[in-house]
Amino acid sequence: MSMKNSAILGEALISMRSTGLRTFLTMLGIIIGVGSVVLMLAIGRGVEISVRDSIASQGANLFIILSGSTTASGIRTGSGGAATLTVGDAQELAGLPGVVAVSPNVAGISQIVNEGQNWSTQVRGATADFFIIRDWTVSAGALFDDGAERAAAPVAVIGATVAENLFLSDEDPVGRTIRIKNIPFQVVGVLEKKGQSVDGQDQDDTIVVPLTTAQRRLFGSPFPGAVRVIFVQAASEEAMKGLDEKIREVLRLRHRLGENQDDDFTVRDLTAIGQTIQESTQAIALLLGSIAAISLVVGGIGIMNIMLVSVTERTREIGVRKAIGARERDILLQFLIESVILSLGGGLIGLLLGGGLSMLIGSIFNLPTEVSLFSVTLSFVVAAGIGVFFGYYPARQAARLQPIEALRYQ
């Protein structure tokens, strides 16, 4: 920076310091605007992360196939009302290209008892691949394997919520015996916490037992091998493209459905549902950010108004400076520097304020808010742009003042 430019910057700072309260009040609009934008984008980003983590906790690249419905006395049940899926269907689907894991399931709500404690929860019969699909690991003990399923072993892996409600805090559930529908099961593992799913259900409030055990000893079966749900995991998002149609083709062929017959099953693409939710969340975040950005424009108008007032108050000063040799460019530059300093100073304070509030809100509401580099860069660029845009007109008015007229101004 040249000596002349340094002198202009110094004069701008001295002028702003002499009207400290007015300078702060001028910056206030930018502070609120930048703080609001940063806060809204941080909250939106936090919601997006929360939704994405919740979706990921249910399994990546996942298809959920539900059995069909039944009709009795004119009343139709929803999906899963009839046992139209079988273990054989699952085995056939496991052979499709791009499929890495398949798990047929049955499930029901049962009362669980451990000595003097009891708890009602969902009990799910599944194959060992279910833990791979859901990316479930244990915090204690171990998962059951294919051998336990073949033997229809009375073993169970329980969720963290079930463990908290059936056992004391200092008790180790592993190795203990619980009763499901009055049938003893040995607890072999406790699942790591997953938290809530996208629809708000507690994923830790569950018990998983071998599929064959559930079919033979807990829920029965309308016919051998019948299941209510089949989970299918693809190797990647790319592999999912077109896989749903292949799944339908295989199941329709196995179920011997004619061309004019409807599917007796439902295929749901969990990834597609998750993407839709994320897109909606992003749209809401951008909307909130846009609304908050309006306050930046209001702040810029405030800067322009104050700068115009400042030009009027300093007319004689401008006349003196021009009389002793200051050029139009020097006057223009000084007022532009003042405007940009107001904007960037307000932007920095607003950034700190927005970041601090986002952390506070995140801790209060347990929301993973995140101040991204994008929001920081956007805030500073917009703040600097507002300083130049709204400061240029007053600066030009000051630069165009005629020295003689400025000196005569009272």
CORCORHU-V756566 format. One record per residue. PHI is phi in radians with two decimals (999 if undefined). PSI is psi in degrees with one decimal (* if undefined). Layout:
phi | psi
PHI | PSI
PHI | PSI
This chain:
phi | psi
999 | 132.1
-1.25 | 164.6
-1.07 | -37.8
-1.17 | -44.3
-1.13 | -35.9
-1.11 | -39.2
-1.14 | -40.3
-1.11 | -42.1
-1.09 | -42.2
-1.09 | -42.1
-1.12 | -38.5
-1.10 | -42.7
-1.16 | -39.8
-1.10 | -43.3
-1.08 | -41.5
-1.22 | -36.0
-1.19 | -31.8
-1.21 | -20.6
-2.15 | 59.5
-1.03 | -45.5
-1.13 | -44.4
-1.13 | -36.7
-1.07 | -44.7
-1.14 | -44.0
-1.10 | -34.0
-1.16 | -39.4
-1.24 | -20.9
-1.02 | -39.4
-1.08 | -41.7
-1.20 | -39.0
-1.04 | -48.9
-1.13 | -41.3
-1.11 | -51.3
-1.12 | -43.5
-1.03 | -41.0
-1.15 | -43.9
-1.08 | -47.6
-1.08 | -43.6
-1.12 | -46.9
-1.13 | -42.4
-1.18 | -35.9
-1.17 | -42.4
-1.14 | -44.3
-1.05 | -42.1
-1.13 | -38.8
-1.11 | -43.1
-1.09 | -41.2
-1.09 | -43.5
-1.11 | -43.0
-1.07 | -44.0
-1.13 | -44.4
-1.08 | -43.1
-1.14 | -37.6
-1.14 | -40.6
-1.16 | -44.6
-1.09 | -31.1
-1.18 | -19.3
-1.57 | -6.4
2.12 | 138.7
-1.59 | 145.8
0.91 | 53.9
-1.96 | 134.9
-1.91 | 137.5
-2.03 | 120.4
-1.87 | 119.6
-1.79 | 145.2
-1.23 | 170.4
-1.36 | -169.4
-1.95 | 166.8
-2.09 | 160.5
-2.23 | 123.6
-2.41 | 123.2
0.96 | 37.3
1.42 | 0.0
-1.79 | 124.2
-1.77 | 131.8
-1.48 | 166.1
-1.46 | -171.4
-1.01 | 138.4
1.58 | -1.4
-1.27 | -22.4
-2.21 | 145.2
-1.49 | 85.7
-1.81 | -3.8
-1.85 | 153.0
-2.36 | 166.1
-1.06 | -34.7
-1.07 | -37.4
-1.05 | -44.7
-1.09 | -42.3
-1.11 | -37.3
-1.18 | -41.3
-1.17 | -29.5
-1.10 | -21.2
-1.53 | -2.6
-1.25 | 142.1
-1.05 | 135.9
1.60 | -8.4
-1.60 | 128.3
-1.88 | -23.3
-2.72 | 143.5
-2.42 | 137.3
-2.45 | 109.6
-1.29 | 144.9
-2.37 | 150.0
-2.25 | 153.3
-2.69 | 158.2
-2.94 | 163.0
-1.59 | 128.9
-2.39 | 156.2
-1.56 | 126.9
-1.89 | 137.2
-2.21 | 135.4
-2.36 | 103.8
0.90 | -115.9
-1.55 | -2.0
-1.83 | 148.2
-2.53 | 157.7
-2.76 | 135.8
-1.67 | 126.0
-2.66 | 173.1
-1.43 | 130.6
-1.93 | 124.8
-2.02 | 127.7
-1.64 | 124.8
-2.60 | 163.8
-1.46 | 170.4
-1.12 | -25.7
-1.13 | -18.6
-1.02 | -37.7
-1.21 | -32.8
-1.21 | -45.9
-1.07 | -44.4
-1.49 | -1.9
0.96 | 48.0
-1.72 | 131.3
-2.14 | 172.3
-1.86 | 146.2
-1.57 | -18.9
-2.67 | 147.5
1.34 | -144.1
-2.61 | 164.1
-1.48 | 153.4
-1.37 | 159.0
-2.01 | -173.6
-1.08 | -30.3
-1.09 | -39.5
-1.15 | -33.7
-1.25 | -43.1
-1.09 | -34.5
-1.54 | -1.4
0.88 | 47.0
-1.21 | 142.1
-1.44 | 65.7
-2.08 | 156.3
-2.51 | 144.0
-1.95 | 123.2
-1.89 | 151.2
-1.37 | 165.0
-1.10 | -38.3
-1.12 | -41.2
-1.11 | -43.9
-1.05 | -40.9
-1.15 | -31.5
-1.60 | -17.3
-1.81 | -20.2
-2.24 | 151.7
-1.22 | 159.1
-1.06 | -29.4
-1.67 | 5.6
-1.59 | 143.8
-1.72 | 112.6
-1.18 | -25.2
-1.09 | 127.7
1.61 | -12.8
-1.41 | 162.3
-1.91 | 128.8
-2.04 | 164.2
-2.06 | 124.3
-1.98 | 118.0
0.91 | 40.1
1.17 | 14.3
-1.85 | 127.7
-1.26 | 135.4
-2.28 | 139.6
-1.60 | 130.0
-1.36 | 119.0
-1.82 | -15.2
-2.86 | 157.4
-2.09 | 126.0
-1.28 | 147.6
-1.11 | 150.7
-1.16 | 138.8
-1.98 | -26.5
1.45 | -162.0
-1.44 | 151.5
-1.50 | 179.3
-1.03 | -36.0
-1.56 | 11.4
1.54 | 5.5
-1.41 | 145.4
-1.37 | 108.7
-1.27 | -14.5
-1.55 | -7.0
-1.62 | 71.7
-2.74 | 160.5
-2.31 | 135.5
-2.03 | 127.3
-2.18 | 162.8
-1.01 | 142.9
-0.99 | -46.5
-1.13 | -35.8
-1.12 | -44.6
-1.11 | -40.6
-1.19 | -41.5
-1.50 | -32.9
-2.01 | -19.4
-1.95 | -56.0
-1.91 | -11.3
1.21 | -171.4
-2.79 | 130.5
-1.08 | -27.8
-2.74 | 157.9
-0.97 | 131.2
1.46 | 2.0
-1.22 | 138.7
-2.38 | 163.6
-1.73 | -30.9
-2.44 | 146.2
-2.24 | 125.2
-1.66 | 131.0
-2.20 | 124.2
-1.92 | 127.7
-1.55 | 161.3
-1.19 | -30.7
-2.83 | 172.1
-1.10 | -36.6
-1.09 | -40.3
-1.19 | -19.7
-1.28 | -23.4
-1.13 | 119.8
1.45 | -10.2
-1.20 | -32.3
-1.10 | -35.9
-1.19 | -38.2
-1.13 | -39.0
-1.07 | -44.1
-1.10 | -42.3
-1.06 | -46.2
-1.11 | -47.1
-1.20 | -39.1
-1.13 | -38.2
-1.16 | -44.7
-1.18 | -33.5
-1.56 | 1.1
0.96 | 50.8
-1.59 | 133.1
-1.33 | 170.6
-1.06 | -33.6
-1.60 | 0.9
-1.63 | 140.7
-1.29 | 159.7
-1.08 | 140.7
-1.76 | 31.1
-2.72 | 167.8
-2.30 | 130.0
-1.86 | 122.1
-2.01 | 132.0
-1.71 | 103.3
-1.17 | -32.8
-1.14 | -41.9
-1.11 | -41.1
-1.08 | -42.9
-1.10 | -41.3
-1.10 | -40.0
-1.08 | -43.6
-1.12 | -42.2
-1.14 | -41.1
-1.09 | -40.8
-1.12 | -41.3
-1.12 | -42.5
-1.11 | -40.6
-1.09 | -41.9
-1.12 | -41.8
-1.09 | -42.5
-1.15 | -37.8
-1.09 | -45.9
-1.09 | -42.0
-1.10 | -38.8
-1.16 | -41.8
-1.09 | -42.9
-1.13 | -31.6
-1.15 | -22.4
-1.05 | -35.7
-1.15 | -24.6
-1.16 | -42.1
-1.10 | -42.4
-1.07 | -42.0
-1.08 | -38.9
-1.13 | -39.8
-1.11 | -37.7
-1.08 | -40.9
-1.08 | -44.9
-1.08 | -42.2
-1.09 | -46.3
-1.16 | -38.7
-1.15 | -37.3
-1.13 | -41.1
-1.09 | -41.1
-1.10 | -39.5
-1.07 | -43.1
-1.11 | -44.0
-1.18 | -29.4
-1.86 | 23.8
-1.04 | -46.0
-1.11 | -40.3
-1.03 | -42.3
-1.12 | -40.8
-1.07 | -43.1
-1.10 | -44.3
-1.12 | -39.0
-1.22 | -35.8
-1.13 | -30.2
-1.69 | 11.4
2.03 | 0.8
-1.19 | 136.5
-1.56 | 165.8
-1.00 | -39.3
-1.09 | -36.7
-1.14 | -43.6
-1.14 | -45.2
-1.03 | -43.9
-1.14 | -40.8
-1.08 | -46.7
-1.23 | -34.0
-1.14 | -41.2
-1.06 | -42.9
-1.06 | -43.0
-1.13 | -43.4
-1.18 | -38.6
-1.09 | -41.5
-1.04 | -44.1
-1.20 | -49.4
-1.21 | -37.2
-1.10 | -45.6
-1.11 | -37.3
-1.10 | -41.5
-1.14 | -45.9
-1.11 | -41.5
-1.09 | -38.1
-1.09 | -45.9
-1.12 | -40.9
-1.14 | -46.7
-1.11 | -41.6
-1.12 | -42.2
-1.14 | -42.3
-1.16 | -36.4
-1.14 | -38.7
-1.16 | -39.8
-1.14 | -46.5
-1.12 | -39.4
-1.06 | -40.8
-1.28 | -35.0
-1.24 | -45.7
-1.74 | 8.5
0.94 | 45.4
-1.97 | 128.9
-1.33 | 71.4
-1.16 | 150.6
-2.53 | 120.0
-1.51 | 107.4
-1.49 | 159.8
-1.06 | -33.5
-1.07 | -46.7
-1.16 | -36.6
-1.15 | -49.5
-1.07 | -44.8
-1.04 | -44.1
-1.08 | -44.4
-1.22 | -40.8
-1.11 | -45.4
-1.13 | -42.0
-1.08 | -44.9
-1.12 | -41.1
-1.09 | -40.7
-1.12 | -40.3
-1.05 | -44.2
-1.24 | -45.7
-1.12 | -50.1
-1.47 | -13.9
-1.63 | -15.1
-1.18 | -44.1
-1.08 | -50.6
-1.06 | -38.3
-1.13 | -40.4
-1.16 | -39.1
-1.07 | -41.4
-1.16 | -42.0
-1.16 | -28.6
-1.55 | -1.4
-1.10 | 136.6
-1.40 | 134.7
-0.96 | -43.8
-1.16 | -43.4
-1.16 | -36.5
-1.17 | -39.3
-1.21 | -28.9
-1.38 | -13.5
-1.18 | 134.2
-1.84 | *
